[in-house]
Amino acid sequence: MPTGEPDDVPNRVDADFGGLVRFWGYDAQREGNALTLTLTWGALDETNADYSFFVHLFDPQTEAIPVQVDTMPHGYTHPTSVWIPSEIVTDEVTLDMSDAPPGVYRLAVGWYDTANRLPAVDAAG
């Protein structure tokens, strides 16, 4: 796995989750009803926990979530407990938007374990 800071992330976010995971950013491609996201993460510190992440497509006015994905990195094959500090991990997820009513949506991402969500902090604090 590559380490350091990625230089080829089209949509930078630079948010940290619980001091453990950095969300560098994403790329998005839409084809028909499929929205494919390439998410770029970074390990900030070692952890013994195996965290899952979610991607929610939500309506910002009603907060309804018509589409979501919950998974672990690399389809459960590269858990956070084996990440090393500065490691860069990319994941691709596809959201099937065929059941989402027409409208304007936002994307939300986050990390969690069985007990709670990791707090998120962006570059502005």
C-alpha positions, 0 to 999 in steps of 0.5 A: 500500500502507498503511504504519505499524502495522495496528490491525485484526489479530485475532490479534497475533503481532508477530514479526520475521524477520531484521530485514526482515519483521514478522509483525503477525498473522493472521485465520483462517476455516474453512469445511469442509476449507478454512482460510483465513488472512489474514496481515499483514506489515510491511517493516522494512527494504529488501532486494534479495532476494525471499523466500518464505514458508511456512505449515505446519499441524503436529502439535505431538506428532509434528511431522508436517506434513500441510498446507503452503503455500509462496509469495511475497507476493501470489502472486509479484506483490509480491516483498519486493525492492520492499517499502518500510520500514513498508509493510503487506502482507496475504496470503491463503492457503488450506490444504486440510485434507481429507487431514489426519487428525483431531487438534489442530494448530498453525500455523507461518510463516516466511520463506526464500530459496534459501540459508536461513530468516530467524531469527524473534524474537517480542516476548519475544525 
